Amino acid sequence: MLEALRRHTTEAYAAGDVERAVGLYVEEAVQQPPGRPANVGREAIRQSYEMLFSQGGLSLQMTPWETVISGDEARERGAYLLEMGNRVLLAGKYLFVAARTASADWRYVWTTVTPD
């Protein structure tokens, strides 16, 4: 069920598409980057993606380890790899909480990553 959310995320990274990436979050979402203050709400998340995607040429891989779905809420943890060309920028673990929207799509409520 969350495969589409992961796929849309990796596609947004590959395309450098800020609006597509931000659209994967609910309005009041929280994005917690490593070692930085939380980005609360879509506008703060948009600014974060604008800065990240300005580097261009990114590739993201997400490998889920555990997914738990309970009704319209889900959480998932796994490993990620963020690359630019052939260079690894970040690698580590991710955790997200998602909610199923009225249109039956999954959107991020809270995301965080930790580098290895």
Secondary structure, DSSP 8 states (H G I E B T S, - for coil): -THHHHHHHHHHHHHT-HHHHHTTEEEEEEEE-TTS--EESHHHHHHHHHHHHTT--EEEEEEEEEEEEETTEEEEEEEEEEEETTEEEEEEEEEEEEEE-TTS-EEEEEEEEEE-
